[in-house]
């Protein structure tokens, strides 16, 4: 397949093990984000206080945005052959720590889980910053 304007002369690379893993993981994260969103909208709507439901919705929003971003990054890495490891790993960790801690807090997990949320947020921000290096074609390491 050829895509004009790509550094590879328009040729799309065959998925490498790295990009294939990120595509699979982003697909799983996307599916779980949709499922958790539906669970919140239907099963939790009458069971959670409004503030906790809002926390759940925030978790779903960031979960889905970054699952889709991870998928796009993996597809772009596959098409260009550029390394995406740092940004991809930070997005994945950010989803787990940021959204995961918010899901737990919304369901009544212990308050000590709260400080994990900003760590996840920093991972998400770090993922976006790491994209600057990817976009410039700088080495991934």
N, C-alpha and C positions, 0 to 999 in steps of 0.2 A: 504494500500500500504506500502511496506517496502523498505527503502533505507539503505543499509549497511553503517556503520560508523557514523550514527547520534547518538547524545547523548540519544535519546529516544529509543535506541535499534533497530532502523531501522523503527519504526512506524511513519508515517506521521500524524500529528495531524489534526483534522477537523478544518477548518478555524475559528478563533475566530473573534469576531466583529471587533477588532482592525486590524488584518491582512487583513480581508476582505475589510475594508474601504480603507486601503493603496493599496491593489491590484486594487480596482475599481478606486481610484484616479490616480494611476500610469498608468492605461490603458487609462483614459481620457487624462492625460497629454501626453502620447505617441501619441495618435490619433491627438491631437491638434498640437503637434510638427511636425508630418508628414504633416498635412494640412497647417501649416504655412510655412513649407519648400517648399511645392509645390506652395503655393501662392507667395512666394518670387521668386522662379525660373521662374514662368510663368507670373504672373500678374504684378510683380514689376520690373522685369528685365529691361524693357525699361523706367520705370517711375522714378527710383531712381538713384542718382549719384553713381558712383562706390564705394565711401567710405561708403555711407549709405547702399548699398547692402552688402558690407562686414560686416557691423555691424549687419545687419539682419541675415546673415549666421552664425555669431558667436553666436547670440541669439539662433538660431535653433540648432546648434551643442551642446551647453551646455544644452539646454532644453531636447533634445533627450537622451543625455548621462545620465542625472540625472533622467529622467523618467524611463529609463531602469534599472538604479541602484536602484531606489525606488521599482520597481517591483521585482527585484531579492532579495532585502532586505526583502520585505514583504513575498515572497515565502519562504525564508530561515527562517524568524521568525515563519511562520506557521509550517514549517517542524520540527523546533527545540523547539518551545514553548518559545523561548527567547523574551524578550521585545525589541521592536525596535523603540518605540515612539520618543525618542529624535532625533535619526539619521533620521528617516523618516520625521519628522516635519521640520527639518532643510533642507533636500533636497527639500521638497515641497515649503517651503518659499523661498529658494534660486532660484528655477525656476521662481517663481512669480516675485521676486524683481530683480534678475539679468537679466534673459531673457526678462521679461516684460518691464523693463526700456529700454533695448536695442531695443526692437521692437518699443517702443514709440519714442525713439530718431531717429531711422532710418526713421520713418514716419514724422519727423519734430516736435515732441512734444517740449514743452519749455525746455530750457537748465537746469532748476532747477531739472529736472528729473534725470540728470546725477549723482548726488551724491547718488542716491538710488542704482545704479549699484554695487558699492563696498560693500554695506550692503548685497546685494544678494550674492556676491562672498564670503563674510565672512560666510554667512549661509551655502553655499555649502561646504566650507572648514570645518566648524564646523560639518557638517553631516559626513564627512569622519573621522574626529577625534572621533566623537561619536561612530563610528563603532569599534574603538579599544576597548571600554568598552563592546560593544555587543559581539565582538569576544572573549573577555576574560571571558564572562559569568558574568560580574559584573552587579549589579542591575541597571535597567534603570533609576532610579530616583536619 
